[in-house]
Amino acid sequence: MIVACGGCNKRYRFDPAKLAGRSEATLRCPGCGTSIPVSAPPDPGDQTTRIDADANQIPTRAKVPGGDLSLPAAYKVSLAVLQGKDSGRIVSIDKPLVVLGRSECDVILDDSEISRQHASIEVHGSKVVLKDLGSTNGTFINDQKIAQTELENRAEFRIGGTVLMLILAPVAEPDLQEMA
């Protein structure tokens, strides 16, 4: 975090870990000796942790289907969380446009490396498109940063430190004999 001296207006980089669990402390400006009050940063749930190794990759763009958004009649669409704090969770996709992120979205994931609104899943009938929404750390398939791409059934992708898998499961036809 950056702290500024009120006496000489110099700015300094300060490691919040030096607060050692305290909510605030006072530092002395090395330039002019003025006291600088320092407070702990806000809850990490409000901040995205940057993954520096991923930040410099250039996202690739793929040609993706467009048109009307609609869920397929013959398939149930879901996401399985394979790695991360939500590992084991299955999320049913019940609308054709779903936003994934840390907060203020449709599917909330517990991962500080994920942006508030990180990526979206668009369903165009039997075609599913994954789009990065300008996230801090990017969206990846096979360690390749993407801007948008079409996903196949059982495709895995990573947002932050969370790995998810798209699952398209056929919807069972009702047995007509049992209904008679």
FIVOVO-15395 format. One line per field, with one value per residue: residue in one letter; residue number from 1; x, y, z of N, C-alpha, C in turn. Coordinates in Angstrom, 3 decimals. Each point is the difference from the previous one (the first is absolute). Example, Ala and Ser with C-alpha at 12.3 -4.5 7.8 and 13.67 -1.06 7.14 Angstrom:
<sites>
residuo [A	S]
num [1	2]
n.xx [13.190	-0.350]
n.yy [-5.690	1.050]
n.zz [7.800	-0.720]
ca.xx [-0.890	0.820]
ca.yy [1.190	1.190]
ca.zz [0.000	0.060]
c.xx [0.900	-0.770]
c.yy [1.200	1.090]
c.zz [0.000	0.730]
</sites>
This chain:
<sites>
residuo [M	I	V	A	C	G	G	C	N	K	R	Y	R	F	D	P	A	K	L	A	G	R	S	E	A	T	L	R	C	P	G	C	G	T	S	I	P	V	S	A	P	P	D	P	G	D	Q	T	T	R	I	D	A	D	A	N	Q	I	P	T	R	A	K	V	P	G	G	D	L	S	L	P	A	A	Y	K	V	S	L	A	V	L	Q	G	K	D	S	G	R	I	V	S	I	D	K	P	L	V	V	L	G	R	S	E	C	D	V	I	L	D	D	S	E	I	S	R	Q	H	A	S	I	E	V	H	G	S	K	V	V	L	K	D	L	G	S	T	N	G	T	F	I	N	D	Q	K	I	A	Q	T	E	L	E	N	R	A	E	F	R	I	G	G	T	V	L	M	L	I	L	A	P	V	A	E	P	D	L	Q	E	M	A]
num [1	2	3	4	5	6	7	8	9	10	11	12	13	14	15	16	17	18	19	20	21	22	23	24	25	26	27	28	29	30	31	32	33	34	35	36	37	38	39	40	41	42	43	44	45	46	47	48	49	50	51	52	53	54	55	56	57	58	59	60	61	62	63	64	65	66	67	68	69	70	71	72	73	74	75	76	77	78	79	80	81	82	83	84	85	86	87	88	89	90	91	92	93	94	95	96	97	98	99	100	101	102	103	104	105	106	107	108	109	110	111	112	113	114	115	116	117	118	119	120	121	122	123	124	125	126	127	128	129	130	131	132	133	134	135	136	137	138	139	140	141	142	143	144	145	146	147	148	149	150	151	152	153	154	155	156	157	158	159	160	161	162	163	164	165	166	167	168	169	170	171	172	173	174	175	176	177	178	179	180]
n.xx [0.843	-0.543	0.943	-0.651	1.098	-0.649	1.256	0.572	-1.150	1.060	0.087	-0.420	0.670	-1.120	0.657	-1.311	0.821	0.641	-1.298	0.369	-1.100	0.756	-1.027	0.881	0.847	1.081	0.327	1.301	-0.275	0.683	-0.831	-1.154	-0.233	-0.926	-0.918	-0.048	-1.303	0.033	-0.993	-0.471	0.358	-0.991	-1.092	0.848	-1.184	0.483	1.058	0.454	0.475	1.038	-0.148	1.196	0.180	-1.293	0.312	1.164	-0.755	0.101	-1.245	-0.398	-0.393	-1.118	-0.284	-1.013	-0.914	-0.857	-0.811	-1.187	-0.166	0.250	-0.632	0.824	-0.938	0.984	0.549	0.553	0.152	1.218	0.490	1.098	0.140	1.102	0.406	0.419	-0.307	-0.625	1.151	-0.538	-0.096	-1.284	0.140	-1.296	0.128	-0.802	0.957	-0.274	-0.035	1.181	0.126	1.294	0.120	0.560	-0.691	-1.217	-0.245	-0.199	1.263	-0.119	1.304	0.419	0.497	0.988	0.353	-1.288	-0.251	-0.565	0.182	0.388	-0.989	-0.420	-1.101	0.087	-1.279	0.429	-1.080	0.555	0.229	1.166	-0.058	1.310	-0.308	1.201	-0.313	1.232	0.087	0.367	-0.355	-1.058	-0.379	0.184	0.401	0.381	-0.024	-1.001	0.413	-1.295	-0.517	-0.169	-0.750	-0.224	-0.841	0.728	-0.806	0.036	-0.113	1.287	-0.261	0.894	-0.590	0.973	-0.209	-1.127	-0.051	-0.685	-1.045	-0.186	-1.235	-0.141	-1.048	-0.194	-1.100	-0.348	-0.398	-1.178	-0.183	-0.443	0.526	0.934	-0.110	-0.176]
n.yy [-1.176	1.111	0.576	1.091	0.720	0.406	-0.200	-0.989	-0.658	-0.581	-0.895	-0.971	-1.053	-0.517	-0.984	-0.222	-0.978	1.163	0.089	-1.203	0.105	1.079	0.746	0.581	0.887	0.505	0.567	0.069	1.130	-0.798	0.701	0.173	-1.278	0.389	-0.084	-1.257	0.271	-1.299	-0.299	-1.118	-0.653	0.321	-0.620	-1.073	-0.209	1.228	-0.793	0.166	-1.200	0.708	-0.798	0.428	-1.292	0.079	1.037	-0.498	-1.068	-0.120	0.426	-1.253	0.332	-0.633	-0.463	0.647	-0.919	0.591	0.991	-0.556	0.484	-1.304	-0.568	-1.045	-0.464	-0.507	1.109	-0.481	1.289	-0.418	0.520	-0.734	0.310	-0.056	1.276	0.251	1.075	0.158	-0.660	-0.701	1.291	-0.277	0.809	-0.032	-0.004	0.905	0.780	0.554	0.938	-0.478	0.866	-0.326	-0.026	1.014	0.933	0.429	-1.325	-0.845	-0.323	-0.017	0.236	-0.813	1.063	0.439	-1.003	-0.113	0.663	1.141	0.451	-1.253	-0.880	-0.270	-0.697	-0.064	-0.329	-0.467	-0.496	-0.782	1.264	-0.143	1.278	-0.041	1.084	0.536	0.524	-0.080	-1.241	0.127	-1.246	0.265	-0.557	-1.259	-0.493	-1.099	0.799	0.108	1.251	0.065	0.582	-0.921	-1.065	-0.861	-0.473	-1.083	-1.041	0.123	1.173	0.079	0.924	0.995	0.420	0.901	-0.480	0.239	-1.336	0.269	-0.830	0.213	-0.222	-0.676	-0.166	-1.105	0.625	-0.795	-0.763	0.546	-1.047	-0.054	-1.214	0.570	0.895	-1.138]
n.zz [0.000	-0.443	0.748	0.350	0.020	1.081	0.434	-0.659	0.106	0.602	-0.988	0.822	-0.412	0.509	0.587	-0.277	-0.412	-0.123	-0.263	-0.401	-0.729	0.186	0.390	0.836	-0.529	0.568	-1.171	-0.098	-0.657	-0.833	-0.753	0.687	0.333	-0.863	0.962	-0.452	0.174	0.331	-0.841	0.556	-1.102	-0.835	0.389	-0.052	0.556	0.245	0.024	-1.215	0.321	-0.364	-1.047	0.410	0.145	0.318	0.703	-0.373	0.133	-1.307	0.223	-0.259	-1.217	0.227	-1.204	0.483	0.316	-0.774	-0.032	-0.041	1.212	0.146	1.027	-0.139	-0.820	-0.715	0.560	1.112	0.233	0.379	1.114	-0.087	1.285	-0.750	0.038	1.228	0.697	-1.168	0.040	-1.001	-0.112	-0.197	-1.036	0.178	-1.313	0.563	-0.499	-1.173	0.933	0.395	1.005	-0.131	1.321	0.662	-0.670	0.293	0.069	-1.010	-0.273	1.324	-0.233	0.953	-0.635	0.785	-0.815	0.317	-1.119	0.394	-1.212	0.082	-0.162	-1.239	0.196	-1.336	0.056	-1.157	0.592	-0.938	-0.303	0.645	0.374	0.214	0.737	-0.144	1.169	-0.501	0.415	1.260	0.304	-0.729	-1.142	0.407	-1.159	0.651	1.038	-0.851	0.110	0.296	-1.069	-0.947	0.293	-0.958	0.910	0.012	-0.074	1.293	-0.612	0.338	0.929	0.058	1.103	0.140	1.223	-0.657	-0.044	-1.119	-0.054	-1.306	0.427	-1.146	0.802	-0.746	-0.372	0.998	-1.009	0.290	0.806	-1.265	0.165	0.787	-0.986	-0.672]
ca.xx [-0.843	0.743	-0.341	0.509	0.345	-0.730	0.930	0.789	-0.750	0.673	-0.774	0.832	-0.629	-0.049	-0.501	-0.985	0.351	0.758	-0.938	-0.031	-1.320	-0.591	-0.816	0.659	1.302	0.531	1.353	0.693	0.466	1.465	0.421	-0.172	-0.229	-1.415	-0.695	-0.939	-0.886	-0.223	-1.077	-0.019	-0.844	-1.324	-0.135	0.438	-1.153	-0.301	1.123	0.489	1.426	0.543	0.939	0.916	0.447	-1.040	-0.415	0.657	-0.367	-0.952	-1.112	-0.322	-1.411	-0.446	-1.303	-0.995	-1.356	-0.773	-1.436	-0.851	0.372	-1.053	0.469	-0.383	-1.101	0.430	1.112	0.085	1.313	0.513	1.431	0.549	1.226	0.983	1.064	-0.275	-0.715	-1.339	0.177	-1.089	-1.290	-0.595	-0.874	-0.912	-0.190	-1.432	-0.332	0.979	1.143	0.359	1.264	0.771	0.895	0.146	-1.186	-0.814	-0.127	-0.919	0.680	1.032	1.038	0.832	1.369	0.425	0.671	-1.059	-0.585	-1.421	-0.695	1.209	-0.250	-1.403	-0.355	-1.146	-0.493	-0.697	-0.492	0.954	1.338	0.277	1.118	0.628	0.577	0.624	-0.652	1.017	0.448	1.372	0.917	-0.238	-0.723	0.952	-0.267	1.313	1.009	-0.059	-0.922	-0.988	-0.963	-1.250	0.160	-1.087	0.355	-0.553	-0.391	1.097	1.147	0.423	0.550	0.427	-0.128	0.711	0.555	-1.096	-0.143	-1.370	-0.260	-1.341	-0.636	-1.261	-0.564	-1.272	-1.199	-0.685	-1.372	-0.923	-0.493	-1.418	-0.829	-0.292	-0.936	-1.317]
ca.yy [1.176	1.254	0.983	1.336	0.852	1.262	1.107	0.294	-0.561	-1.138	-1.242	-1.156	-1.323	-0.596	-1.376	-0.117	-1.118	0.574	0.363	-1.194	-0.226	1.230	0.687	1.248	0.301	1.296	-0.069	1.276	0.263	0.078	1.266	1.197	-0.384	0.134	-1.255	-0.407	-1.070	-1.059	-0.912	-1.252	0.097	-0.585	-1.447	-0.517	-0.353	1.125	0.255	-1.114	-0.248	-0.100	-1.070	0.699	-0.821	-0.030	1.344	0.486	-0.767	0.652	-0.923	-0.372	0.115	-1.039	0.278	-0.694	0.156	1.142	-0.241	0.011	-0.774	-0.918	-1.271	-1.116	-0.815	-1.383	-0.120	0.788	0.635	0.256	0.196	-0.709	0.620	-1.072	0.446	1.273	-0.102	-0.548	-1.305	-0.947	0.663	-0.069	1.152	-0.184	1.211	-0.007	1.084	-0.029	0.878	-0.093	0.662	-0.642	0.942	-0.005	0.636	0.753	-0.818	-1.136	-1.107	0.577	-0.955	0.443	0.022	1.402	0.243	0.197	1.341	0.021	-0.543	-0.489	-0.610	-0.362	-1.172	0.274	-1.219	0.242	-1.339	-1.053	0.605	0.732	0.929	0.549	1.322	0.740	1.310	1.006	-0.338	0.342	-1.119	-0.720	-1.261	-0.875	-1.374	-0.628	1.031	1.018	1.066	0.199	1.098	-0.730	-1.239	-0.975	-1.126	-1.319	-0.745	-0.422	0.901	0.593	1.347	0.547	1.421	0.119	-1.287	-0.965	-0.730	-0.457	-0.833	0.089	-1.310	-0.035	-1.325	-0.175	-0.051	-1.279	0.082	-0.699	-1.278	0.202	-1.094	0.263	1.108	-0.433]
ca.zz [0.000	-0.071	1.034	-0.342	1.133	0.001	0.155	-1.209	-1.134	-0.626	0.080	0.299	-0.059	1.331	0.021	1.082	0.879	1.118	1.068	0.856	0.580	0.534	-0.990	-0.378	0.596	-0.394	-0.537	-0.069	-1.364	-0.044	-0.597	0.836	1.385	0.355	0.277	-1.040	0.471	-0.976	0.373	-0.747	-1.202	0.166	-0.052	-1.288	-0.814	-0.872	-0.887	-0.797	0.119	-1.357	-0.313	-0.898	-1.122	-1.018	-0.378	-1.209	-1.186	-0.896	-0.210	-1.370	-0.355	-0.927	-0.600	0.821	-0.522	0.471	-0.145	1.184	1.171	0.428	0.545	-0.867	0.517	0.166	0.939	1.225	0.012	1.347	0.199	1.158	0.499	0.154	0.903	0.645	1.274	-0.239	-0.637	0.237	-0.218	-1.338	-0.203	-1.130	-0.799	-0.280	-0.926	-1.088	0.247	1.408	0.313	1.061	0.656	1.447	0.574	-0.962	-1.199	0.115	0.672	0.869	0.357	1.113	-0.505	-0.049	-1.279	-0.974	0.019	0.397	-1.173	-0.660	-1.315	-0.210	-0.791	-0.867	-0.629	-1.271	-0.339	0.366	0.043	1.237	-0.181	1.200	-0.279	1.086	0.109	0.340	1.352	0.367	-0.174	-1.241	-0.103	-0.668	-0.415	-0.250	0.268	-1.057	0.371	-1.061	0.106	-0.150	-0.748	0.119	0.860	-0.290	1.191	0.883	-0.110	1.266	-0.106	1.296	0.321	1.267	0.414	-0.052	-1.259	-0.189	-1.180	-0.576	-0.169	-0.739	0.247	-0.700	0.828	-0.255	-0.530	0.896	-0.509	-0.324	0.511	1.410	0.107	-0.461]
c.xx [0.887	-0.498	0.640	0.247	-0.771	0.916	0.717	-0.639	0.736	-0.859	0.957	-0.819	0.100	-0.608	-0.964	0.288	0.778	-0.908	-0.171	-1.329	-0.654	-0.802	0.622	1.318	0.417	1.446	0.619	0.545	1.526	0.506	-0.062	-0.283	-1.444	-0.596	-1.030	-0.885	-0.270	-1.087	0.091	-0.900	-1.364	0.046	0.417	-1.145	-0.383	1.112	0.346	1.494	0.540	0.964	0.937	0.408	-1.014	-0.281	0.584	-0.359	-1.030	-1.147	-0.212	-1.499	-0.326	-1.335	-1.018	-1.387	-0.671	-1.465	-0.718	0.563	-1.173	0.629	-0.436	-1.107	0.481	1.102	-0.212	1.434	0.409	1.497	0.402	1.290	0.982	1.111	-0.367	-0.784	-1.385	0.052	-1.114	-1.376	-0.442	-1.000	-0.852	-0.180	-1.457	-0.465	1.119	1.201	0.256	1.365	0.627	0.911	0.011	-1.191	-0.748	-0.161	-0.945	0.600	1.173	0.954	0.902	1.472	0.420	0.735	-1.004	-0.533	-1.469	-0.879	1.096	-0.242	-1.485	-0.084	-1.242	-0.402	-0.844	-0.499	0.989	1.440	0.154	1.256	0.462	0.640	0.630	-0.611	0.981	0.557	1.461	0.965	-0.255	-0.767	0.837	-0.605	1.351	1.143	0.114	-1.046	-0.960	-0.826	-1.401	0.273	-1.218	0.500	-0.684	-0.432	1.251	1.279	0.291	0.553	0.304	-0.280	0.604	0.677	-1.035	-0.082	-1.420	-0.093	-1.439	-0.538	-1.327	-0.539	-1.333	-1.161	-0.738	-1.409	-0.928	-0.481	-1.496	-0.890	-0.367	-1.043	-1.413	-0.837]
c.yy [1.238	0.916	1.333	0.788	1.314	1.207	0.376	-0.550	-1.113	-1.239	-1.168	-1.278	-0.611	-1.392	-0.145	-1.157	0.498	0.461	-1.154	-0.161	1.236	0.690	1.322	0.156	1.391	-0.199	1.390	0.158	0.094	1.337	1.168	-0.318	0.126	-1.380	-0.271	-1.105	-0.998	-0.916	-1.251	0.169	-0.645	-1.526	-0.520	-0.450	1.106	0.274	-1.258	-0.113	-0.242	-1.168	0.564	-0.828	0.007	1.377	0.457	-0.779	0.758	-0.972	-0.308	0.102	-1.104	0.442	-0.832	0.211	1.232	-0.345	-0.008	-0.875	-0.890	-1.280	-1.130	-0.835	-1.402	-0.199	0.852	0.536	0.249	0.232	-0.771	0.705	-1.128	0.351	1.361	-0.229	-0.613	-1.388	-0.968	0.584	-0.160	1.151	-0.249	1.343	-0.005	1.188	0.123	0.937	0.021	0.653	-0.700	1.036	-0.158	0.639	0.723	-0.760	-1.171	-1.171	0.587	-1.109	0.604	-0.084	1.459	0.341	0.225	1.423	-0.083	-0.594	-0.427	-0.489	-0.291	-1.282	0.395	-1.302	0.393	-1.355	-1.040	0.520	0.816	0.829	0.515	1.319	0.571	1.391	1.092	-0.223	0.384	-1.116	-0.856	-1.298	-0.909	-1.354	-0.580	1.017	1.047	1.034	0.261	1.258	-0.586	-1.239	-0.884	-1.164	-1.270	-0.636	-0.514	0.831	0.597	1.396	0.515	1.485	0.157	-1.314	-1.109	-0.624	-0.560	-0.864	0.213	-1.416	0.188	-1.423	-0.120	-0.077	-1.282	0.265	-0.719	-1.283	0.104	-1.102	0.241	1.092	-0.429	-0.579]
c.zz [0.000	1.127	-0.388	1.279	-0.122	0.096	-1.287	-1.284	-0.745	0.216	0.193	-0.134	1.397	-0.091	1.183	0.948	1.218	1.132	0.980	0.730	0.604	-1.095	-0.437	0.733	-0.452	-0.434	0.043	-1.405	0.010	-0.546	0.962	1.462	0.461	0.261	-1.093	0.582	-1.130	0.534	-0.856	-1.222	0.249	-0.121	-1.367	-0.895	-0.957	-1.003	-0.769	0.216	-1.393	-0.096	-1.052	-1.210	-1.139	-0.593	-1.331	-1.263	-0.815	-0.253	-1.470	-0.191	-0.979	-0.579	0.764	-0.583	0.583	-0.077	1.333	1.108	0.381	0.522	-0.933	0.646	0.347	1.043	1.240	0.037	1.451	-0.031	1.247	0.411	0.329	0.978	0.555	1.285	-0.152	-0.633	0.397	-0.242	-1.454	-0.103	-1.241	-0.708	-0.456	-0.828	-1.025	0.151	1.497	0.186	1.206	0.637	1.496	0.700	-1.118	-1.319	0.260	0.762	0.783	0.422	1.065	-0.411	-0.162	-1.290	-1.132	0.141	0.395	-1.094	-0.965	-1.429	-0.135	-0.810	-0.779	-0.668	-1.207	-0.487	0.460	0.062	1.278	-0.210	1.364	-0.389	1.259	0.014	0.406	1.393	0.221	-0.372	-1.232	0.164	-0.895	-0.366	-0.390	0.120	-1.097	0.417	-1.151	0.260	-0.102	-0.832	0.188	0.843	-0.484	1.318	0.714	-0.172	1.370	-0.268	1.395	0.057	1.387	0.335	-0.044	-1.393	-0.058	-1.254	-0.432	-0.182	-0.718	0.144	-0.727	0.995	-0.364	-0.504	0.971	-0.657	-0.192	0.544	1.448	0.154	-0.361	1.118]
</sites>
